[in-house]
Structure formats: C-alpha cells, structure tokens
C-alpha cells in the first residue's frame, strides 16, 4: 500500500528488488506502518517515506543502495530516530534505510581499548558491555539509553562528558561504510591517527550525506580511580556563569560541567523528584571531577571555593555511585521534563565562548520577553553548548513560526559572539537556513565539493545541511516550504 505522495512512481519493481535483499518482513510499505518513520525527534515536520527497509548486514545495505541508484531513488539513513534537527526527516518519494536491527557488538578488545559495533547498537550498551572490566564509553548524550551509535556518528553527538573527553569524533577509530553509490569502504583503522587523509573525521558528523556507517570501531576508556559530583546553587545566572569560567581558568578540567536555570530545575523536580535541586535557586551548576584519588580530593575543594567566591549559597558533593547517579538523573531528564511545562517545546543547540555566558543568557531572556515565550535553559556549561527550550502551544496558529524565529535569533546571537550554530544536534533540515550566517559562499561551495565526491547523484539524504536557495531568506520565512509535501504540525 503506497502513500499518496508516491503514486506517480511505479514502486512495485523497486519493492520486489528490496524484498529479494532483506525479505518481505524487511520491507515496510503499509501507510499506517510508515507513520512511525515520518519524523525524527524534530516532530514539527513530518513526511512519510515511500518505503522503509530494515537491513541486518553491510552487504544488504550495499545492495539496497545500489537498487536506489539503479532507479534514481533518494534514500535517508535512520537509526533510533532521536535526532533533534530533522536529519532523518524523509524526503518526498524517498526510501528510509533503518539500521535499528543492526544491533550486534562484533568484537571487544580490552587490551587495546576498542570495541566494534553495528550502527543500531544503543549508546549505553557500549558502556554496559565493558563496565565489568573497568571500562566505559565517554560520549553520553542525554538520550543515551535510546539513541544509536550510528546516529551518534552521523550527528557527531556530544554529551555531559564531552568537555574533558571530547565528542563522538574523538572516540571513533575506524568505520566500515557503504557509499552513496553502493561501494563498501573501510575508513580509519584500529589505532588513532592513521596516516593519510582523515576521511573518518570527514565522515563523522556528515549526517548521512556521505554514506551509511555499518561497522564502527570505538575507543573505550579506563574508568577513573575516583569520581565526585558537586552541586552548587546560585541566586543569579551570572554568578553561575562566572564560576564556570573561573573553574576552567584555574586549570581544572572537569569530566562534566552542566548548568540549569530555575525553570528547568522545577520541571525536573516535578517529574523526576530527585529532591536534590533547590527549587528557589536561579541556577545550579553540576561539576563532575574525576581522576586519581588525590587529584579529585584537591580539585573538589578548589571547585567548591571558586563557587562560594562567586556567591554560591550551598555546595554539596557526592562520591558514592548511587548519589552521583541521582544528581545526574535530573539533568539527563531535563528535555523530557520540559514536556510537562507546556504542550510543546522547540529546542535549539548553539555554542558560545564560556566567557560570553552571562551576556548571552541576558539576551535570551530579552528575546523571551520580546516574543512572549518562556525559555528554559539547560546546557553543557563547560564547553558553552547551549540548549534553550522555547515553550509554546503548537495548536495556536502561527506559534511554531514565531518560536522558530526566536530559535533563529538565538543561533545568530551565538555566531555574533564567536560561537557556532550547532554543538551536537547537527544541522539537518532545521538549521540549514542559518549556515550562511556562519559560513561564506566559498565555504559552502567547498563543502559541497566534498559532498559531491562521495554523493555524485545527490541521492543520499538530500535537502539537508546546505541552504536552498543559497541565501535561504525565502526558505526561512516560509519555514521549510522547500520540502514539497512536508506536513507541518
């Protein structure tokens, strides 16, 4: 059963070819079943794919991609569908290649601190697999219990611990990929810093436009001897921001350093009930110190002193695993908790220099007052990765367009102060209109050259990352109408 959008194309020979590769159970084509795949975590825009295929091996993906090339059909790779920038949003008349059945951990090499996984493996499973031997996988997005490694590679995901240990690209040693023409290639290798071009670095974060990762070699780390989490609460966001800068200036690099404002604090306590976050605080700072016992003990005291010097009302600490997990539980649940504050919310993802935190947060508050929408702020304070959540009601006509405008103003503000329009959520369909605010025409053209080398027919995840038309002014005003047939909610 085909959707209305796909009646112009004769899909029967294509579907039969797909079934020959993955079997009838590996092809989804019924309209009611395709609803599941019509958007990723950016639910404001929906477009049903024509067909969904569910491969289990590299060879099957290569065969599926070759079929797409034969029939000139666009295809989009999708993992768990937790992305927040519309990176896995289907195009009209497209095939969705979903890797969620590719969930095997292929090999574990503790001696050399690496693990090889398929793209459908869930992020938290990697740590669970090696934690008994005293290892862990550092990149830990808030969605780590449901997001897949393949999606993390596509978006170059970060997480709480990216301040000290880096984002996904810093932990990917090698990749087996299927190119947009159906070739199987090996990028990188078993060790860091392989000689030659860094094609692994080019691929990670390319959002499915350069191919599909089918096997991923990850670097795992030895667990720290000692870990301590501090919670400091403040009566002003400026004081919390100053503490962030002062901690880094003191030469201390925490494993993670997160900030939440009052709206987020109360949302989390309403939903998760950690009973750890003071509801009357204007902002809280979570700081995780890890390393050798003596190092943690010294830095714990130094961090506490810095926070108190900047006006922290209270500084508490926890070293036992249960309490540490409880302190982090609220931060990890912040996005979900925001859903209880309003019928809908729109989350952005920008990066700013740490020293600009107080100024940018003041400007975000001014935008909140100007447009009349509450904005909850949750962010990776240590590396300046902001996640403002704009609260609104999508049932009100024109509300989505307004909050998109607010989000755009926040991204432009990030660029203005020397930052970036994305820290870890990617560009996707959501932020491509703001690429010209950060990059020149020459920059964008150069990026397209790289894309065309891998993706000469433009079949792999088209209409993502790069603005169309080039100025994107019209596209920004019409709010993604360039996606013909995309249903807006």
C-alpha positions as CSV (number, residue, x, y, z in Angstrom):
1,X,0.0,0.0,0.0
2,X,1.6,3.2,-1.2
3,X,1.2,6.7,0.1
4,X,-0.5,9.5,-1.9
5,X,2.9,11.2,-2.5
6,X,4.3,8.1,-4.2
7,X,1.6,7.2,-6.7
8,X,3.4,8.8,-9.7
9,X,6.3,6.3,-9.5
10,X,5.9,2.6,-10.2
11,X,7.3,1.2,-6.9
12,X,6.5,-2.5,-7.5
13,X,9.8,-3.5,-9.2
14,X,11.7,-1.5,-6.6
15,X,9.9,-3.1,-3.7
16,X,10.5,-6.6,-5.2
17,X,14.1,-5.8,-5.5
18,X,14.3,-4.7,-1.9
19,X,12.4,-7.9,-0.8
20,X,14.9,-10.0,-2.7
21,X,17.6,-8.5,-0.4
22,X,16.0,-8.3,3.0
23,X,12.9,-10.4,2.7
24,X,9.3,-9.3,2.8
25,X,9.5,-8.8,6.6
26,X,12.3,-6.4,6.0
27,X,10.3,-4.0,3.8
28,X,7.7,-1.7,5.4
29,X,5.2,-0.2,2.9
30,X,1.8,0.0,4.5
31,X,0.6,3.5,5.1
32,X,-0.3,3.0,8.8
33,X,3.1,1.4,9.5
34,X,5.0,4.2,7.7
35,X,3.6,6.8,10.2
36,X,6.3,5.6,12.7
37,X,9.0,6.8,10.4
38,X,7.7,10.2,9.2
39,X,9.9,12.3,11.5
40,X,12.7,12.0,13.9
41,X,13.0,13.9,17.3
42,X,12.1,17.1,15.5
43,X,8.4,16.4,15.4
44,X,7.2,19.7,14.0
45,X,7.7,18.4,10.4
46,X,6.5,15.1,9.1
47,X,6.8,13.4,5.7
48,X,6.0,9.7,5.2
49,X,8.7,7.9,3.2
50,X,7.6,5.8,0.3
51,X,9.2,2.6,1.6
52,X,11.2,1.6,4.7
53,X,13.8,-1.1,4.5
54,X,15.3,-2.9,7.5
55,X,18.8,-4.4,6.7
56,X,20.9,-6.5,9.1
57,X,24.3,-6.6,7.3
58,X,26.7,-4.3,5.5
59,X,26.2,-6.4,2.3
60,X,22.4,-5.9,2.5
61,X,22.8,-2.1,2.8
62,X,25.2,-2.0,-0.2
63,X,22.7,-4.0,-2.2
64,X,19.8,-1.7,-1.2
65,X,21.8,1.4,-2.1
66,X,22.7,0.0,-5.5
67,X,19.0,-0.5,-6.1
68,X,18.3,3.1,-5.2
69,X,21.0,4.2,-7.6
70,X,19.6,2.0,-10.4
71,X,16.1,3.6,-10.0
72,X,17.4,7.1,-9.1
73,X,15.6,6.9,-5.7
74,X,16.7,9.2,-2.9
75,X,17.5,7.4,0.4
76,X,17.9,8.5,4.0
77,X,19.6,6.5,6.8
78,X,17.9,6.4,10.2
79,X,18.9,4.9,13.5
80,X,16.7,5.2,16.6
81,X,15.1,8.4,15.3
82,X,16.1,10.5,18.3
83,X,17.8,13.3,16.3
84,X,16.6,16.8,17.0
85,X,17.5,18.7,13.8
86,X,15.4,16.7,11.2
87,X,18.4,14.9,9.9
88,X,16.4,11.7,9.4
89,X,13.3,13.6,8.0
90,X,12.3,11.7,4.8
91,X,12.1,13.5,1.5
92,X,9.2,13.1,-0.8
93,X,9.3,9.9,-2.8
94,X,12.2,8.5,-0.7
95,X,13.4,5.3,0.9
96,X,14.3,5.2,4.5
97,X,17.1,2.7,5.3
98,X,16.7,2.0,9.0
99,X,19.6,0.4,10.9
100,X,17.8,-0.4,14.1
101,X,18.1,-4.2,13.5
102,X,21.9,-4.0,13.2
103,X,22.5,-4.3,17.0
104,X,25.4,-6.7,17.2
105,X,28.5,-5.9,19.2
106,X,31.0,-7.5,16.8
107,X,34.2,-7.6,18.9
108,X,35.7,-6.3,22.2
109,X,39.4,-5.8,22.6
110,X,40.1,-4.6,26.2
111,X,43.9,-4.8,25.8
112,X,43.8,-2.2,23.1
113,X,40.8,-0.4,24.5
114,X,38.5,-0.7,21.5
115,X,35.1,-2.2,20.6
116,X,33.5,-2.8,17.2
117,X,29.7,-2.4,16.9
118,X,27.0,-2.2,14.3
119,X,25.2,1.1,13.9
120,X,22.0,0.1,15.7
121,X,23.7,-0.6,19.0
122,X,22.4,1.7,21.7
123,X,24.9,4.2,23.1
124,X,24.5,3.0,26.8
125,X,25.0,-0.7,25.7
126,X,28.7,0.0,24.9
127,X,29.5,1.0,28.5
128,X,27.3,-1.8,29.9
129,X,29.3,-4.3,27.8
130,X,32.7,-3.2,29.1
131,X,31.9,-1.7,32.6
132,X,32.5,-5.1,34.3
133,X,36.1,-4.9,33.2
134,X,36.5,-1.3,34.4
135,X,36.0,0.5,31.1
136,X,33.4,2.9,29.7
137,X,32.4,4.8,26.5
138,X,32.7,8.5,27.1
139,X,30.2,10.3,24.8
140,X,26.9,10.2,26.6
141,X,24.1,12.2,25.1
142,X,21.0,12.7,27.3
143,X,19.2,10.2,25.1
144,X,22.0,7.6,25.6
145,X,19.5,4.9,26.7
146,X,17.7,5.0,23.4
147,X,20.0,6.7,20.8
148,X,22.1,4.5,18.5
149,X,25.8,4.7,17.8
150,X,25.1,5.1,14.0
151,X,23.0,8.2,14.7
152,X,25.8,9.5,17.1
153,X,28.3,9.1,14.3
154,X,26.0,10.9,11.8
155,X,25.5,13.9,14.1
156,X,28.8,13.8,15.9
157,X,26.9,13.7,19.2
158,X,28.4,15.0,22.5
159,X,27.0,14.7,26.0
160,X,27.8,15.6,29.6
161,X,31.4,14.3,29.4
162,X,32.4,16.0,26.1
163,X,34.1,18.8,28.0
164,X,37.1,16.7,29.1
165,X,36.8,13.7,26.8
166,X,35.5,15.1,23.5
167,X,32.6,14.3,21.3
168,X,31.9,11.2,19.1
169,X,34.6,12.0,16.5
170,X,37.2,11.8,19.3
171,X,36.3,8.2,20.0
172,X,35.8,6.8,16.5
173,X,38.9,5.0,15.3
174,X,37.5,3.4,12.2
175,X,34.4,2.9,10.1
176,X,33.1,0.5,7.5
177,X,30.8,2.4,5.3
178,X,28.5,2.0,2.3
179,X,29.0,4.9,0.0
180,X,26.0,6.6,-1.8
181,X,27.0,4.6,-4.9
182,X,26.9,1.2,-3.0
183,X,30.6,0.6,-2.6
184,X,31.9,-0.8,0.7
185,X,34.9,1.1,2.1
186,X,37.0,1.0,5.3
187,X,38.0,4.3,6.8
188,X,40.4,4.8,9.6
189,X,41.7,1.7,11.4
190,X,42.3,0.1,14.7
191,X,44.5,2.9,16.1
192,X,44.2,6.7,16.4
193,X,45.9,9.0,13.9
194,X,46.1,6.7,10.9
195,X,48.3,8.0,8.1
196,X,46.8,9.7,5.1
197,X,43.6,11.8,4.8
198,X,41.4,11.9,7.8
199,X,38.3,10.5,6.0
200,X,36.9,9.2,9.3
201,X,36.9,12.7,10.6
202,X,35.2,13.9,7.4
203,X,32.5,11.2,7.7
204,X,31.7,11.6,11.3
205,X,29.1,14.4,11.6
206,X,28.2,14.3,7.8
207,X,24.6,13.5,8.7
208,X,24.2,10.6,6.3
209,X,25.1,12.7,3.2
210,X,28.4,10.8,2.6
211,X,27.1,7.3,3.1
212,X,26.0,4.9,5.8
213,X,28.2,3.6,8.6
214,X,27.7,-0.2,9.0
215,X,30.5,-1.1,11.4
216,X,32.1,1.4,13.9
217,X,35.3,0.9,15.8
218,X,35.1,2.9,19.1
219,X,37.7,3.9,21.6
220,X,36.8,2.9,25.2
221,X,38.4,4.4,28.3
222,X,39.5,3.0,31.6
223,X,37.2,4.1,34.5
224,X,38.6,6.7,36.8
225,X,40.0,5.8,40.2
226,X,37.8,8.3,41.9
227,X,34.8,10.4,40.8
228,X,33.0,13.2,42.7
229,X,30.0,15.3,41.7
230,X,29.4,18.7,43.2
231,X,26.2,20.7,43.1
232,X,26.3,24.4,43.6
233,X,23.2,26.6,43.6
234,X,23.2,30.3,42.9
235,X,20.9,33.3,43.1
236,X,22.0,34.6,39.7
237,X,22.8,33.1,36.4
238,X,25.7,35.5,36.0
239,X,27.3,34.1,39.2
240,X,27.0,30.5,37.9
241,X,28.5,31.6,34.6
242,X,31.4,33.3,36.3
243,X,32.1,30.1,38.2
244,X,32.3,28.1,35.0
245,X,34.9,30.5,33.6
246,X,36.9,30.7,36.8
247,X,37.0,26.9,37.2
248,X,38.5,26.5,33.7
249,X,40.8,29.4,34.2
250,X,42.1,27.7,37.4
251,X,43.4,24.9,35.2
252,X,40.7,22.4,36.3
253,X,39.1,20.4,33.5
254,X,36.0,18.7,35.0
255,X,34.7,15.4,33.5
256,X,31.5,17.3,33.0
257,X,30.1,20.8,33.9
258,X,26.4,21.4,33.4
259,X,24.1,24.4,34.2
260,X,20.3,24.5,34.6
261,X,18.1,27.6,35.2
262,X,15.1,27.9,37.6
263,X,12.5,26.8,35.0
264,X,14.4,23.6,34.3
265,X,15.1,22.9,37.9
266,X,11.5,23.0,38.8
267,X,10.4,21.0,35.8
268,X,12.9,18.3,36.7
269,X,11.8,18.2,40.3
270,X,8.2,18.0,39.3
271,X,8.8,15.0,37.0
272,X,11.9,13.1,38.4
273,X,11.7,14.3,42.1
274,X,15.4,14.0,42.8
275,X,14.9,16.2,45.9
276,X,18.5,17.3,45.2
277,X,17.9,20.5,43.3
278,X,16.8,23.6,45.3
279,X,13.6,24.9,43.7
280,X,14.3,28.5,44.7
281,X,17.7,28.6,43.0
282,X,18.1,30.9,40.0
283,X,20.6,28.4,38.6
284,X,22.5,25.3,39.6
285,X,25.9,24.1,38.5
286,X,26.8,20.3,38.3
287,X,30.5,19.7,38.3
288,X,32.0,16.2,38.0
289,X,35.6,15.8,39.0
290,X,37.4,12.5,38.1
291,X,40.9,11.1,38.2
292,X,43.3,9.9,40.9
293,X,42.0,10.0,44.5
294,X,44.4,12.8,45.5
295,X,43.6,14.8,42.3
296,X,39.9,14.6,42.9
297,X,40.2,15.5,46.6
298,X,42.2,18.6,45.8
299,X,40.1,19.8,42.9
300,X,36.9,19.2,44.7
301,X,37.9,21.7,47.3
302,X,39.1,24.2,44.7
303,X,35.9,24.0,42.8
304,X,33.8,24.5,46.0
305,X,35.9,27.5,46.9
306,X,35.5,29.1,43.4
307,X,31.7,28.6,43.5
308,X,31.5,30.1,47.0
309,X,33.7,33.0,46.0
310,X,31.2,33.7,43.2
311,X,28.2,33.7,45.6
312,X,27.1,30.1,45.7
313,X,24.6,29.6,48.5
314,X,25.4,26.0,49.0
315,X,27.9,23.5,47.6
316,X,27.2,19.8,48.2
317,X,29.2,16.8,46.9
318,X,28.7,13.1,46.3
319,X,31.3,10.4,45.7
320,X,29.2,7.2,46.0
321,X,27.8,5.9,42.7
322,X,24.1,5.9,43.9
323,X,24.1,9.6,44.9
324,X,26.1,10.7,41.9
325,X,23.6,8.9,39.6
326,X,20.8,10.7,41.4
327,X,22.4,14.1,40.9
328,X,22.8,13.4,37.1
329,X,19.4,11.9,36.7
330,X,17.7,15.2,36.8
331,X,20.0,16.7,34.2
332,X,19.6,13.7,31.9
333,X,15.8,14.0,32.2
334,X,15.7,17.8,31.6
335,X,14.4,17.6,28.0
336,X,11.7,15.1,28.8
337,X,10.7,17.2,31.9
338,X,10.2,20.3,29.7
339,X,7.4,18.4,28.0
340,X,5.4,18.8,31.2
341,X,5.7,22.6,31.2
342,X,3.8,23.3,28.0
343,X,2.0,21.3,25.3
344,X,5.1,21.7,23.0
345,X,8.7,23.0,23.1
346,X,11.3,23.8,20.5
347,X,14.9,23.1,21.4
348,X,17.9,24.7,19.9
349,X,21.6,23.8,20.0
350,X,24.2,26.5,19.7
351,X,27.7,27.1,21.0
352,X,29.3,30.2,22.6
353,X,32.6,31.1,24.3
354,X,32.3,30.4,28.0
355,X,33.1,34.0,28.8
356,X,30.0,35.1,26.9
357,X,27.6,33.0,29.0
358,X,26.3,35.9,31.2
359,X,25.7,38.2,28.2
360,X,24.1,35.5,26.0
361,X,21.7,34.4,28.8
362,X,20.7,38.0,29.3
363,X,20.0,38.3,25.6
364,X,18.0,35.1,25.6
365,X,15.9,36.5,28.4
366,X,15.3,39.6,26.4
367,X,14.2,37.5,23.5
368,X,11.8,35.7,25.8
369,X,10.2,38.9,26.9
370,X,10.1,40.4,23.4
371,X,8.4,37.4,21.8
372,X,6.3,36.4,24.8
373,X,7.6,32.8,25.2
374,X,9.2,31.3,28.2
375,X,12.6,29.8,27.6
376,X,14.2,27.1,29.8
377,X,18.0,26.9,29.6
378,X,19.8,23.6,30.0
379,X,23.4,23.4,28.7
380,X,26.8,22.0,28.8
381,X,28.3,25.0,30.5
382,X,31.9,23.8,30.3
383,X,32.1,23.9,26.6
384,X,29.5,26.6,26.0
385,X,26.9,24.3,24.3
386,X,23.5,25.9,24.9
387,X,20.2,24.1,24.8
388,X,17.4,26.7,25.1
389,X,14.0,25.1,25.2
390,X,11.3,27.5,23.9
391,X,7.9,26.6,25.4
392,X,4.8,27.1,23.3
393,X,1.5,25.7,22.2
394,X,1.5,24.3,18.7
395,X,-2.3,24.3,18.4
396,X,-2.2,28.1,18.3
397,X,-1.9,29.2,14.7
398,X,1.4,30.8,13.9
399,X,3.1,29.8,17.2
400,X,5.6,27.4,15.6
401,X,6.7,30.1,13.1
402,X,7.3,32.5,16.0
403,X,9.3,30.1,18.1
404,X,11.4,29.2,15.0
405,X,12.1,32.9,14.7
406,X,13.2,33.0,18.3
407,X,15.4,30.0,17.8
408,X,16.9,31.6,14.7
409,X,17.7,34.8,16.7
410,X,19.4,32.7,19.3
411,X,21.6,31.0,16.7
412,X,22.5,34.3,15.2
413,X,23.4,35.6,18.6
414,X,25.7,32.6,19.1
415,X,27.5,33.4,15.8
416,X,27.7,37.0,16.8
417,X,29.7,36.3,19.9
418,X,32.1,34.0,18.2
419,X,30.3,30.7,18.5
420,X,28.5,28.1,16.3
421,X,25.0,27.2,15.2
422,X,25.5,23.6,16.3
423,X,27.3,21.8,19.1
424,X,25.9,18.2,18.8
425,X,22.5,18.1,17.3
426,X,23.7,18.7,13.7
427,X,22.3,21.0,11.0
428,X,19.8,18.7,9.3
429,X,16.7,20.3,7.9
430,X,16.2,22.6,10.9
431,X,19.2,24.9,10.8
432,X,20.4,24.8,7.3
433,X,19.0,28.3,6.6
434,X,21.4,29.7,9.1
435,X,24.6,28.2,7.5
436,X,25.2,31.5,5.6
437,X,25.3,33.3,8.9
438,X,28.4,31.3,9.9
439,X,30.0,30.4,6.5
440,X,30.8,32.3,3.4
441,X,29.6,31.3,-0.1
442,X,33.1,30.0,-0.8
443,X,33.0,27.9,2.4
444,X,29.6,26.4,1.5
445,X,30.7,25.7,-2.1
446,X,33.8,23.9,-0.9
447,X,31.7,21.7,1.5
448,X,29.5,20.8,-1.5
449,X,32.5,19.7,-3.5
450,X,33.4,17.2,-0.7
451,X,29.8,16.0,-0.7
452,X,29.7,15.6,-4.5
453,X,32.8,13.4,-4.4
454,X,31.0,10.8,-2.2
455,X,27.5,11.5,-3.4
456,X,27.7,12.4,-7.1
457,X,24.0,11.8,-7.8
458,X,22.8,13.6,-4.7
459,X,20.7,10.6,-3.6
460,X,22.0,10.3,0.0
461,X,19.9,12.5,2.4
462,X,19.3,15.4,0.0
463,X,17.9,18.7,1.2
464,X,19.9,18.6,4.4
465,X,22.7,20.8,5.9
466,X,23.1,23.2,2.9
467,X,20.7,26.1,2.3
468,X,18.4,26.1,-0.7
469,X,18.1,28.7,-2.2
470,X,21.6,29.9,-1.4
471,X,20.5,32.9,0.6
472,X,17.8,30.9,2.3
473,X,15.9,34.1,3.1
474,X,12.8,32.9,1.4
475,X,13.1,29.5,2.8
476,X,13.5,30.8,6.4
477,X,10.4,33.0,6.0
478,X,8.3,30.2,4.5
479,X,9.5,27.8,7.2
480,X,10.8,24.9,5.2
481,X,8.3,25.0,2.4
482,X,11.2,23.9,0.2
483,X,10.2,20.4,1.4
484,X,7.4,19.9,-1.0
485,X,4.7,17.8,0.6
486,X,6.1,18.1,4.1
487,X,3.2,18.3,6.6
488,X,3.6,20.9,9.3
489,X,2.1,20.4,12.7
